[in-house]
Amino acid sequence: MVIERTSKEIIIRLPSYVDTEGLQRLVDYLTYKEATSKSKAKQSDIDILAQEVKEGWWAKNRSRFVK
C-alpha cells in the first residue's frame, strides 16, 4: 500500500488482490466523513431528525407489514 499526499488530495494505492467488499465499506465511510466534515449539526439534532424520519416512514408503510 502506498499513501501519497498532494496539495489537493490524498492518493491511496492498493494491490489488485485487496478484498473489494471491505474496500467498498471503507470508501463508503470515507464518503460519509467527507460529506459531514463541515457539518455543524449536533448529535442530538441528528438523533431527533432520524427519529422523525423513522416515524414518517413507518406511518406510510405500516399497512404493508401489519394486516
CHARMM internal coordinates of N, CA and C (Angstrom, degrees):
IC EDIT
DIST 1 N 1 CA 1.4478
DIST 1 CA 1 C 1.5237
ANGL 1 N 1 CA 1 C 108.02
DIST 1 C 2 N 1.3302
ANGL 1 CA 1 C 2 N 114.91
DIHE 1 N 1 CA 1 C 2 N 139.61
DIST 2 N 2 CA 1.4582
ANGL 1 C 2 N 2 CA 121.71
DIHE 1 CA 1 C 2 N 2 CA 177.96
DIST 2 CA 2 C 1.5240
ANGL 2 N 2 CA 2 C 107.54
DIHE 1 C 2 N 2 CA 2 C -127.62
DIST 2 C 3 N 1.3305
ANGL 2 CA 2 C 3 N 116.47
DIHE 2 N 2 CA 2 C 3 N 129.34
DIST 3 N 3 CA 1.4596
ANGL 2 C 3 N 3 CA 121.75
DIHE 2 CA 2 C 3 N 3 CA 175.77
DIST 3 CA 3 C 1.5176
ANGL 3 N 3 CA 3 C 107.62
DIHE 2 C 3 N 3 CA 3 C -116.88
DIST 3 C 4 N 1.3172
ANGL 3 CA 3 C 4 N 115.30
DIHE 3 N 3 CA 3 C 4 N 127.10
DIST 4 N 4 CA 1.4589
ANGL 3 C 4 N 4 CA 121.01
DIHE 3 CA 3 C 4 N 4 CA -177.39
DIST 4 CA 4 C 1.5192
ANGL 4 N 4 CA 4 C 109.21
DIHE 3 C 4 N 4 CA 4 C -129.09
DIST 4 C 5 N 1.3105
ANGL 4 CA 4 C 5 N 117.00
DIHE 4 N 4 CA 4 C 5 N 133.13
DIST 5 N 5 CA 1.4716
ANGL 4 C 5 N 5 CA 121.73
DIHE 4 CA 4 C 5 N 5 CA 177.21
DIST 5 CA 5 C 1.5154
ANGL 5 N 5 CA 5 C 108.51
DIHE 4 C 5 N 5 CA 5 C -108.44
DIST 5 C 6 N 1.3324
ANGL 5 CA 5 C 6 N 115.75
DIHE 5 N 5 CA 5 C 6 N 127.58
DIST 6 N 6 CA 1.4576
ANGL 5 C 6 N 6 CA 120.98
DIHE 5 CA 5 C 6 N 6 CA 173.28
DIST 6 CA 6 C 1.5273
ANGL 6 N 6 CA 6 C 106.84
DIHE 5 C 6 N 6 CA 6 C -109.74
DIST 6 C 7 N 1.2954
ANGL 6 CA 6 C 7 N 117.30
DIHE 6 N 6 CA 6 C 7 N -176.94
DIST 7 N 7 CA 1.4672
ANGL 6 C 7 N 7 CA 119.75
DIHE 6 CA 6 C 7 N 7 CA -179.90
DIST 7 CA 7 C 1.5244
ANGL 7 N 7 CA 7 C 112.42
DIHE 6 C 7 N 7 CA 7 C -69.66
DIST 7 C 8 N 1.3455
ANGL 7 CA 7 C 8 N 117.51
DIHE 7 N 7 CA 7 C 8 N -18.85
DIST 8 N 8 CA 1.4601
ANGL 7 C 8 N 8 CA 120.63
DIHE 7 CA 7 C 8 N 8 CA -175.68
DIST 8 CA 8 C 1.5198
ANGL 8 N 8 CA 8 C 114.68
DIHE 7 C 8 N 8 CA 8 C -118.83
DIST 8 C 9 N 1.3387
ANGL 8 CA 8 C 9 N 118.51
DIHE 8 N 8 CA 8 C 9 N -13.88
DIST 9 N 9 CA 1.4629
ANGL 8 C 9 N 9 CA 119.28
DIHE 8 CA 8 C 9 N 9 CA -174.87
DIST 9 CA 9 C 1.5226
ANGL 9 N 9 CA 9 C 111.46
DIHE 8 C 9 N 9 CA 9 C -160.16
DIST 9 C 10 N 1.3267
ANGL 9 CA 9 C 10 N 114.19
DIHE 9 N 9 CA 9 C 10 N 168.51
DIST 10 N 10 CA 1.4575
ANGL 9 C 10 N 10 CA 121.60
DIHE 9 CA 9 C 10 N 10 CA 173.05
DIST 10 CA 10 C 1.5270
ANGL 10 N 10 CA 10 C 106.52
DIHE 9 C 10 N 10 CA 10 C -113.86
DIST 10 C 11 N 1.3024
ANGL 10 CA 10 C 11 N 116.45
DIHE 10 N 10 CA 10 C 11 N 129.90
DIST 11 N 11 CA 1.4646
ANGL 10 C 11 N 11 CA 121.70
DIHE 10 CA 10 C 11 N 11 CA -177.14
DIST 11 CA 11 C 1.5291
ANGL 11 N 11 CA 11 C 108.00
DIHE 10 C 11 N 11 CA 11 C -112.44
DIST 11 C 12 N 1.3314
ANGL 11 CA 11 C 12 N 115.94
DIHE 11 N 11 CA 11 C 12 N 127.31
DIST 12 N 12 CA 1.4619
ANGL 11 C 12 N 12 CA 121.71
DIHE 11 CA 11 C 12 N 12 CA 178.04
DIST 12 CA 12 C 1.5204
ANGL 12 N 12 CA 12 C 108.00
DIHE 11 C 12 N 12 CA 12 C -116.86
DIST 12 C 13 N 1.3104
ANGL 12 CA 12 C 13 N 116.08
DIHE 12 N 12 CA 12 C 13 N 124.28
DIST 13 N 13 CA 1.4668
ANGL 12 C 13 N 13 CA 121.16
DIHE 12 CA 12 C 13 N 13 CA 178.54
DIST 13 CA 13 C 1.5199
ANGL 13 N 13 CA 13 C 108.19
DIHE 12 C 13 N 13 CA 13 C -112.24
DIST 13 C 14 N 1.3318
ANGL 13 CA 13 C 14 N 115.51
DIHE 13 N 13 CA 13 C 14 N 128.41
DIST 14 N 14 CA 1.4572
ANGL 13 C 14 N 14 CA 121.71
DIHE 13 CA 13 C 14 N 14 CA -179.65
DIST 14 CA 14 C 1.5167
ANGL 14 N 14 CA 14 C 109.72
DIHE 13 C 14 N 14 CA 14 C -123.77
DIST 14 C 15 N 1.3294
ANGL 14 CA 14 C 15 N 117.31
DIHE 14 N 14 CA 14 C 15 N 152.02
DIST 15 N 15 CA 1.4591
ANGL 14 C 15 N 15 CA 119.10
DIHE 14 CA 14 C 15 N 15 CA 175.80
DIST 15 CA 15 C 1.5334
ANGL 15 N 15 CA 15 C 110.28
DIHE 14 C 15 N 15 CA 15 C -67.60
DIST 15 C 16 N 1.3058
ANGL 15 CA 15 C 16 N 116.79
DIHE 15 N 15 CA 15 C 16 N 153.90
DIST 16 N 16 CA 1.4658
ANGL 15 C 16 N 16 CA 121.66
DIHE 15 CA 15 C 16 N 16 CA -174.41
DIST 16 CA 16 C 1.5241
ANGL 16 N 16 CA 16 C 113.56
DIHE 15 C 16 N 16 CA 16 C -66.56
DIST 16 C 17 N 1.3108
ANGL 16 CA 16 C 17 N 119.13
DIHE 16 N 16 CA 16 C 17 N -15.51
DIST 17 N 17 CA 1.4676
ANGL 16 C 17 N 17 CA 120.86
DIHE 16 CA 16 C 17 N 17 CA -178.82
DIST 17 CA 17 C 1.5307
ANGL 17 N 17 CA 17 C 113.27
DIHE 16 C 17 N 17 CA 17 C -85.28
DIST 17 C 18 N 1.3272
ANGL 17 CA 17 C 18 N 118.56
DIHE 17 N 17 CA 17 C 18 N 0.10
DIST 18 N 18 CA 1.4580
ANGL 17 C 18 N 18 CA 121.63
DIHE 17 CA 17 C 18 N 18 CA 179.33
DIST 18 CA 18 C 1.5268
ANGL 18 N 18 CA 18 C 109.59
DIHE 17 C 18 N 18 CA 18 C -65.81
DIST 18 C 19 N 1.3313
ANGL 18 CA 18 C 19 N 116.19
DIHE 18 N 18 CA 18 C 19 N 138.06
DIST 19 N 19 CA 1.4655
ANGL 18 C 19 N 19 CA 123.36
DIHE 18 CA 18 C 19 N 19 CA -179.75
DIST 19 CA 19 C 1.5342
ANGL 19 N 19 CA 19 C 110.83
DIHE 18 C 19 N 19 CA 19 C -57.87
DIST 19 C 20 N 1.3132
ANGL 19 CA 19 C 20 N 116.99
DIHE 19 N 19 CA 19 C 20 N 117.88
DIST 20 N 20 CA 1.4675
ANGL 19 C 20 N 20 CA 119.92
DIHE 19 CA 19 C 20 N 20 CA -176.28
DIST 20 CA 20 C 1.5230
ANGL 20 N 20 CA 20 C 112.52
DIHE 19 C 20 N 20 CA 20 C -73.82
DIST 20 C 21 N 1.3236
ANGL 20 CA 20 C 21 N 118.86
DIHE 20 N 20 CA 20 C 21 N -26.91
DIST 21 N 21 CA 1.4673
ANGL 20 C 21 N 21 CA 120.45
DIHE 20 CA 20 C 21 N 21 CA 178.69
DIST 21 CA 21 C 1.5325
ANGL 21 N 21 CA 21 C 109.97
DIHE 20 C 21 N 21 CA 21 C -65.59
DIST 21 C 22 N 1.3104
ANGL 21 CA 21 C 22 N 116.91
DIHE 21 N 21 CA 21 C 22 N -48.06
DIST 22 N 22 CA 1.4592
ANGL 21 C 22 N 22 CA 120.33
DIHE 21 CA 21 C 22 N 22 CA 177.01
DIST 22 CA 22 C 1.5117
ANGL 22 N 22 CA 22 C 111.57
DIHE 21 C 22 N 22 CA 22 C -64.67
DIST 22 C 23 N 1.3035
ANGL 22 CA 22 C 23 N 116.25
DIHE 22 N 22 CA 22 C 23 N -38.13
DIST 23 N 23 CA 1.4581
ANGL 22 C 23 N 23 CA 121.15
DIHE 22 CA 22 C 23 N 23 CA 178.26
DIST 23 CA 23 C 1.5307
ANGL 23 N 23 CA 23 C 110.30
DIHE 22 C 23 N 23 CA 23 C -63.39
DIST 23 C 24 N 1.3286
ANGL 23 CA 23 C 24 N 117.87
DIHE 23 N 23 CA 23 C 24 N -39.32
DIST 24 N 24 CA 1.4589
ANGL 23 C 24 N 24 CA 121.01
DIHE 23 CA 23 C 24 N 24 CA 179.08
DIST 24 CA 24 C 1.5235
ANGL 24 N 24 CA 24 C 110.82
DIHE 23 C 24 N 24 CA 24 C -64.06
DIST 24 C 25 N 1.3292
ANGL 24 CA 24 C 25 N 117.51
DIHE 24 N 24 CA 24 C 25 N -39.22
DIST 25 N 25 CA 1.4678
ANGL 24 C 25 N 25 CA 120.55
DIHE 24 CA 24 C 25 N 25 CA 176.85
DIST 25 CA 25 C 1.5283
ANGL 25 N 25 CA 25 C 110.45
DIHE 24 C 25 N 25 CA 25 C -62.47
DIST 25 C 26 N 1.3251
ANGL 25 CA 25 C 26 N 116.20
DIHE 25 N 25 CA 25 C 26 N -40.38
DIST 26 N 26 CA 1.4548
ANGL 25 C 26 N 26 CA 120.52
DIHE 25 CA 25 C 26 N 26 CA 177.87
DIST 26 CA 26 C 1.5315
ANGL 26 N 26 CA 26 C 110.63
DIHE 25 C 26 N 26 CA 26 C -64.38
DIST 26 C 27 N 1.3173
ANGL 26 CA 26 C 27 N 117.23
DIHE 26 N 26 CA 26 C 27 N -44.12
DIST 27 N 27 CA 1.4644
ANGL 26 C 27 N 27 CA 121.42
DIHE 26 CA 26 C 27 N 27 CA 179.18
DIST 27 CA 27 C 1.5306
ANGL 27 N 27 CA 27 C 110.16
DIHE 26 C 27 N 27 CA 27 C -63.13
DIST 27 C 28 N 1.3289
ANGL 27 CA 27 C 28 N 117.23
DIHE 27 N 27 CA 27 C 28 N -41.23
DIST 28 N 28 CA 1.4691
ANGL 27 C 28 N 28 CA 120.34
DIHE 27 CA 27 C 28 N 28 CA 177.27
DIST 28 CA 28 C 1.5262
ANGL 28 N 28 CA 28 C 110.98
DIHE 27 C 28 N 28 CA 28 C -59.84
DIST 28 C 29 N 1.3285
ANGL 28 CA 28 C 29 N 115.93
DIHE 28 N 28 CA 28 C 29 N -43.00
DIST 29 N 29 CA 1.4664
ANGL 28 C 29 N 29 CA 120.62
DIHE 28 CA 28 C 29 N 29 CA 178.68
DIST 29 CA 29 C 1.5273
ANGL 29 N 29 CA 29 C 110.84
DIHE 28 C 29 N 29 CA 29 C -63.73
DIST 29 C 30 N 1.3186
ANGL 29 CA 29 C 30 N 116.78
DIHE 29 N 29 CA 29 C 30 N -44.47
DIST 30 N 30 CA 1.4610
ANGL 29 C 30 N 30 CA 120.15
DIHE 29 CA 29 C 30 N 30 CA 179.55
DIST 30 CA 30 C 1.5252
ANGL 30 N 30 CA 30 C 111.60
DIHE 29 C 30 N 30 CA 30 C -65.22
DIST 30 C 31 N 1.3207
ANGL 30 CA 30 C 31 N 116.92
DIHE 30 N 30 CA 30 C 31 N -36.14
DIST 31 N 31 CA 1.4687
ANGL 30 C 31 N 31 CA 121.19
DIHE 30 CA 30 C 31 N 31 CA 175.98
DIST 31 CA 31 C 1.5258
ANGL 31 N 31 CA 31 C 110.07
DIHE 30 C 31 N 31 CA 31 C -62.59
DIST 31 C 32 N 1.3302
ANGL 31 CA 31 C 32 N 116.19
DIHE 31 N 31 CA 31 C 32 N -43.71
DIST 32 N 32 CA 1.4658
ANGL 31 C 32 N 32 CA 121.35
DIHE 31 CA 31 C 32 N 32 CA 176.39
DIST 32 CA 32 C 1.5299
ANGL 32 N 32 CA 32 C 110.97
DIHE 31 C 32 N 32 CA 32 C -60.32
DIST 32 C 33 N 1.3343
ANGL 32 CA 32 C 33 N 116.85
DIHE 32 N 32 CA 32 C 33 N -46.61
DIST 33 N 33 CA 1.4656
ANGL 32 C 33 N 33 CA 120.76
DIHE 32 CA 32 C 33 N 33 CA -179.89
DIST 33 CA 33 C 1.5306
ANGL 33 N 33 CA 33 C 111.16
DIHE 32 C 33 N 33 CA 33 C -61.14
DIST 33 C 34 N 1.3217
ANGL 33 CA 33 C 34 N 116.48
DIHE 33 N 33 CA 33 C 34 N -40.04
DIST 34 N 34 CA 1.4576
ANGL 33 C 34 N 34 CA 120.22
DIHE 33 CA 33 C 34 N 34 CA 178.49
DIST 34 CA 34 C 1.5274
ANGL 34 N 34 CA 34 C 110.80
DIHE 33 C 34 N 34 CA 34 C -65.93
DIST 34 C 35 N 1.3253
ANGL 34 CA 34 C 35 N 116.39
DIHE 34 N 34 CA 34 C 35 N -43.59
DIST 35 N 35 CA 1.4660
ANGL 34 C 35 N 35 CA 120.63
DIHE 34 CA 34 C 35 N 35 CA -177.19
DIST 35 CA 35 C 1.5278
ANGL 35 N 35 CA 35 C 112.18
DIHE 34 C 35 N 35 CA 35 C -67.63
DIST 35 C 36 N 1.3252
ANGL 35 CA 35 C 36 N 117.83
DIHE 35 N 35 CA 35 C 36 N -30.47
DIST 36 N 36 CA 1.4612
ANGL 35 C 36 N 36 CA 120.68
DIHE 35 CA 35 C 36 N 36 CA -176.46
DIST 36 CA 36 C 1.5223
ANGL 36 N 36 CA 36 C 113.72
DIHE 35 C 36 N 36 CA 36 C -102.77
DIST 36 C 37 N 1.3088
ANGL 36 CA 36 C 37 N 117.59
DIHE 36 N 36 CA 36 C 37 N 3.35
DIST 37 N 37 CA 1.4636
ANGL 36 C 37 N 37 CA 120.76
DIHE 36 CA 36 C 37 N 37 CA -173.31
DIST 37 CA 37 C 1.5306
ANGL 37 N 37 CA 37 C 113.55
DIHE 36 C 37 N 37 CA 37 C -62.32
DIST 37 C 38 N 1.2972
ANGL 37 CA 37 C 38 N 118.12
DIHE 37 N 37 CA 37 C 38 N -28.99
DIST 38 N 38 CA 1.4655
ANGL 37 C 38 N 38 CA 120.51
DIHE 37 CA 37 C 38 N 38 CA -177.94
DIST 38 CA 38 C 1.5288
ANGL 38 N 38 CA 38 C 112.52
DIHE 37 C 38 N 38 CA 38 C -106.48
DIST 38 C 39 N 1.3120
ANGL 38 CA 38 C 39 N 116.23
DIHE 38 N 38 CA 38 C 39 N 8.31
DIST 39 N 39 CA 1.4583
ANGL 38 C 39 N 39 CA 120.67
DIHE 38 CA 38 C 39 N 39 CA -179.23
DIST 39 CA 39 C 1.5181
ANGL 39 N 39 CA 39 C 111.09
DIHE 38 C 39 N 39 CA 39 C -69.84
DIST 39 C 40 N 1.3100
ANGL 39 CA 39 C 40 N 115.96
DIHE 39 N 39 CA 39 C 40 N 140.51
DIST 40 N 40 CA 1.4593
ANGL 39 C 40 N 40 CA 121.35
DIHE 39 CA 39 C 40 N 40 CA 176.74
DIST 40 CA 40 C 1.5262
ANGL 40 N 40 CA 40 C 110.66
DIHE 39 C 40 N 40 CA 40 C -108.74
DIST 40 C 41 N 1.3256
ANGL 40 CA 40 C 41 N 116.35
DIHE 40 N 40 CA 40 C 41 N 9.06
DIST 41 N 41 CA 1.4538
ANGL 40 C 41 N 41 CA 120.68
DIHE 40 CA 40 C 41 N 41 CA -179.66
DIST 41 CA 41 C 1.5238
ANGL 41 N 41 CA 41 C 110.22
DIHE 40 C 41 N 41 CA 41 C -67.86
DIST 41 C 42 N 1.3086
ANGL 41 CA 41 C 42 N 115.54
DIHE 41 N 41 CA 41 C 42 N 143.72
DIST 42 N 42 CA 1.4574
ANGL 41 C 42 N 42 CA 121.48
DIHE 41 CA 41 C 42 N 42 CA 175.78
DIST 42 CA 42 C 1.5261
ANGL 42 N 42 CA 42 C 108.10
DIHE 41 C 42 N 42 CA 42 C -89.16
DIST 42 C 43 N 1.3142
ANGL 42 CA 42 C 43 N 116.56
DIHE 42 N 42 CA 42 C 43 N 153.14
DIST 43 N 43 CA 1.4638
ANGL 42 C 43 N 43 CA 120.39
DIHE 42 CA 42 C 43 N 43 CA 179.46
DIST 43 CA 43 C 1.5239
ANGL 43 N 43 CA 43 C 111.21
DIHE 42 C 43 N 43 CA 43 C -57.34
DIST 43 C 44 N 1.3351
ANGL 43 CA 43 C 44 N 117.79
DIHE 43 N 43 CA 43 C 44 N -37.65
DIST 44 N 44 CA 1.4673
ANGL 43 C 44 N 44 CA 120.44
DIHE 43 CA 43 C 44 N 44 CA 179.78
DIST 44 CA 44 C 1.5284
ANGL 44 N 44 CA 44 C 110.75
DIHE 43 C 44 N 44 CA 44 C -63.24
DIST 44 C 45 N 1.3240
ANGL 44 CA 44 C 45 N 118.15
DIHE 44 N 44 CA 44 C 45 N -37.07
DIST 45 N 45 CA 1.4676
ANGL 44 C 45 N 45 CA 121.98
DIHE 44 CA 44 C 45 N 45 CA 177.23
DIST 45 CA 45 C 1.5337
ANGL 45 N 45 CA 45 C 110.41
DIHE 44 C 45 N 45 CA 45 C -65.44
DIST 45 C 46 N 1.3185
ANGL 45 CA 45 C 46 N 115.88
DIHE 45 N 45 CA 45 C 46 N -41.57
DIST 46 N 46 CA 1.4615
ANGL 45 C 46 N 46 CA 121.01
DIHE 45 CA 45 C 46 N 46 CA 179.82
DIST 46 CA 46 C 1.5170
ANGL 46 N 46 CA 46 C 110.21
DIHE 45 C 46 N 46 CA 46 C -65.69
DIST 46 C 47 N 1.3338
ANGL 46 CA 46 C 47 N 117.06
DIHE 46 N 46 CA 46 C 47 N -40.95
DIST 47 N 47 CA 1.4606
ANGL 46 C 47 N 47 CA 120.89
DIHE 46 CA 46 C 47 N 47 CA 179.21
DIST 47 CA 47 C 1.5327
ANGL 47 N 47 CA 47 C 111.45
DIHE 46 C 47 N 47 CA 47 C -62.42
DIST 47 C 48 N 1.3243
ANGL 47 CA 47 C 48 N 116.64
DIHE 47 N 47 CA 47 C 48 N -41.45
DIST 48 N 48 CA 1.4715
ANGL 47 C 48 N 48 CA 121.03
DIHE 47 CA 47 C 48 N 48 CA 178.47
DIST 48 CA 48 C 1.5275
ANGL 48 N 48 CA 48 C 110.13
DIHE 47 C 48 N 48 CA 48 C -64.45
DIST 48 C 49 N 1.3064
ANGL 48 CA 48 C 49 N 117.52
DIHE 48 N 48 CA 48 C 49 N -45.89
DIST 49 N 49 CA 1.4607
ANGL 48 C 49 N 49 CA 121.63
DIHE 48 CA 48 C 49 N 49 CA 178.65
DIST 49 CA 49 C 1.5227
ANGL 49 N 49 CA 49 C 111.18
DIHE 48 C 49 N 49 CA 49 C -60.77
DIST 49 C 50 N 1.3245
ANGL 49 CA 49 C 50 N 117.07
DIHE 49 N 49 CA 49 C 50 N -43.87
DIST 50 N 50 CA 1.4682
ANGL 49 C 50 N 50 CA 120.80
DIHE 49 CA 49 C 50 N 50 CA 179.50
DIST 50 CA 50 C 1.5269
ANGL 50 N 50 CA 50 C 110.53
DIHE 49 C 50 N 50 CA 50 C -61.58
DIST 50 C 51 N 1.3219
ANGL 50 CA 50 C 51 N 117.26
DIHE 50 N 50 CA 50 C 51 N -41.41
DIST 51 N 51 CA 1.4666
ANGL 50 C 51 N 51 CA 120.87
DIHE 50 CA 50 C 51 N 51 CA 178.87
DIST 51 CA 51 C 1.5263
ANGL 51 N 51 CA 51 C 110.96
DIHE 50 C 51 N 51 CA 51 C -64.34
DIST 51 C 52 N 1.3184
ANGL 51 CA 51 C 52 N 117.47
DIHE 51 N 51 CA 51 C 52 N -41.09
DIST 52 N 52 CA 1.4626
ANGL 51 C 52 N 52 CA 121.45
DIHE 51 CA 51 C 52 N 52 CA 178.54
DIST 52 CA 52 C 1.5344
ANGL 52 N 52 CA 52 C 110.66
DIHE 51 C 52 N 52 CA 52 C -63.09
DIST 52 C 53 N 1.3057
ANGL 52 CA 52 C 53 N 116.94
DIHE 52 N 52 CA 52 C 53 N -41.89
DIST 53 N 53 CA 1.4639
ANGL 52 C 53 N 53 CA 121.17
DIHE 52 CA 52 C 53 N 53 CA 179.44
DIST 53 CA 53 C 1.5276
ANGL 53 N 53 CA 53 C 110.03
DIHE 52 C 53 N 53 CA 53 C -63.99
DIST 53 C 54 N 1.3290
ANGL 53 CA 53 C 54 N 117.31
DIHE 53 N 53 CA 53 C 54 N -44.61
DIST 54 N 54 CA 1.4648
ANGL 53 C 54 N 54 CA 121.36
DIHE 53 CA 53 C 54 N 54 CA 179.65
DIST 54 CA 54 C 1.5290
ANGL 54 N 54 CA 54 C 110.90
DIHE 53 C 54 N 54 CA 54 C -61.18
DIST 54 C 55 N 1.3415
ANGL 54 CA 54 C 55 N 116.12
DIHE 54 N 54 CA 54 C 55 N -44.11
DIST 55 N 55 CA 1.4623
ANGL 54 C 55 N 55 CA 119.93
DIHE 54 CA 54 C 55 N 55 CA -179.68
DIST 55 CA 55 C 1.5256
ANGL 55 N 55 CA 55 C 111.19
DIHE 54 C 55 N 55 CA 55 C -64.67
DIST 55 C 56 N 1.3228
ANGL 55 CA 55 C 56 N 116.74
DIHE 55 N 55 CA 55 C 56 N -41.01
DIST 56 N 56 CA 1.4605
ANGL 55 C 56 N 56 CA 120.45
DIHE 55 CA 55 C 56 N 56 CA 178.48
DIST 56 CA 56 C 1.5136
ANGL 56 N 56 CA 56 C 111.94
DIHE 55 C 56 N 56 CA 56 C -65.19
DIST 56 C 57 N 1.3283
ANGL 56 CA 56 C 57 N 116.39
DIHE 56 N 56 CA 56 C 57 N -40.89
DIST 57 N 57 CA 1.4641
ANGL 56 C 57 N 57 CA 120.76
DIHE 56 CA 56 C 57 N 57 CA 178.42
DIST 57 CA 57 C 1.5240
ANGL 57 N 57 CA 57 C 109.62
DIHE 56 C 57 N 57 CA 57 C -63.62
DIST 57 C 58 N 1.3214
ANGL 57 CA 57 C 58 N 116.81
DIHE 57 N 57 CA 57 C 58 N -44.93
DIST 58 N 58 CA 1.4596
ANGL 57 C 58 N 58 CA 120.25
DIHE 57 CA 57 C 58 N 58 CA -177.48
DIST 58 CA 58 C 1.5316
ANGL 58 N 58 CA 58 C 110.06
DIHE 57 C 58 N 58 CA 58 C -64.82
DIST 58 C 59 N 1.3258
ANGL 58 CA 58 C 59 N 118.05
DIHE 58 N 58 CA 58 C 59 N -39.87
DIST 59 N 59 CA 1.4630
ANGL 58 C 59 N 59 CA 121.14
DIHE 58 CA 58 C 59 N 59 CA 179.38
DIST 59 CA 59 C 1.5279
ANGL 59 N 59 CA 59 C 110.63
DIHE 58 C 59 N 59 CA 59 C -61.75
DIST 59 C 60 N 1.3257
ANGL 59 CA 59 C 60 N 118.13
DIHE 59 N 59 CA 59 C 60 N -37.68
DIST 60 N 60 CA 1.4624
ANGL 59 C 60 N 60 CA 121.79
DIHE 59 CA 59 C 60 N 60 CA -179.73
DIST 60 CA 60 C 1.5167
ANGL 60 N 60 CA 60 C 113.02
DIHE 59 C 60 N 60 CA 60 C -78.43
DIST 60 C 61 N 1.3175
ANGL 60 CA 60 C 61 N 118.87
DIHE 60 N 60 CA 60 C 61 N -27.71
DIST 61 N 61 CA 1.4517
ANGL 60 C 61 N 61 CA 121.75
DIHE 60 CA 60 C 61 N 61 CA -171.40
DIST 61 CA 61 C 1.5274
ANGL 61 N 61 CA 61 C 115.31
DIHE 60 C 61 N 61 CA 61 C -114.08
DIST 61 C 62 N 1.3101
ANGL 61 CA 61 C 62 N 117.62
DIHE 61 N 61 CA 61 C 62 N -0.64
DIST 62 N 62 CA 1.4668
ANGL 61 C 62 N 62 CA 121.23
DIHE 61 CA 61 C 62 N 62 CA -176.10
DIST 62 CA 62 C 1.5203
ANGL 62 N 62 CA 62 C 111.87
DIHE 61 C 62 N 62 CA 62 C -55.38
DIST 62 C 63 N 1.3107
ANGL 62 CA 62 C 63 N 116.75
DIHE 62 N 62 CA 62 C 63 N -42.42
DIST 63 N 63 CA 1.4733
ANGL 62 C 63 N 63 CA 120.02
DIHE 62 CA 62 C 63 N 63 CA -177.18
DIST 63 CA 63 C 1.5295
ANGL 63 N 63 CA 63 C 112.23
DIHE 62 C 63 N 63 CA 63 C -62.54
DIST 63 C 64 N 1.2942
ANGL 63 CA 63 C 64 N 119.14
DIHE 63 N 63 CA 63 C 64 N -22.38
DIST 64 N 64 CA 1.4632
ANGL 63 C 64 N 64 CA 121.81
DIHE 63 CA 63 C 64 N 64 CA 178.05
DIST 64 CA 64 C 1.5306
ANGL 64 N 64 CA 64 C 111.52
DIHE 63 C 64 N 64 CA 64 C -72.68
DIST 64 C 65 N 1.3429
ANGL 64 CA 64 C 65 N 116.75
DIHE 64 N 64 CA 64 C 65 N -23.13
DIST 65 N 65 CA 1.4576
ANGL 64 C 65 N 65 CA 120.11
DIHE 64 CA 64 C 65 N 65 CA -173.77
DIST 65 CA 65 C 1.5201
ANGL 65 N 65 CA 65 C 113.04
DIHE 64 C 65 N 65 CA 65 C -113.20
DIST 65 C 66 N 1.3252
ANGL 65 CA 65 C 66 N 118.10
DIHE 65 N 65 CA 65 C 66 N -28.51
DIST 66 N 66 CA 1.4596
ANGL 65 C 66 N 66 CA 122.16
DIHE 65 CA 65 C 66 N 66 CA -178.46
DIST 66 CA 66 C 1.5194
ANGL 66 N 66 CA 66 C 108.31
DIHE 65 C 66 N 66 CA 66 C -113.85
DIST 66 C 67 N 1.3093
ANGL 66 CA 66 C 67 N 115.72
DIHE 66 N 66 CA 66 C 67 N 120.82
DIST 67 N 67 CA 1.4811
ANGL 66 C 67 N 67 CA 119.04
DIHE 66 CA 66 C 67 N 67 CA -178.26
DIST 67 CA 67 C 1.4860
ANGL 67 N 67 CA 67 C 111.64
DIHE 66 C 67 N 67 CA 67 C -117.69
END
COOR INIT
IC SEED 1 N 1 CA 1 C
IC BUILD
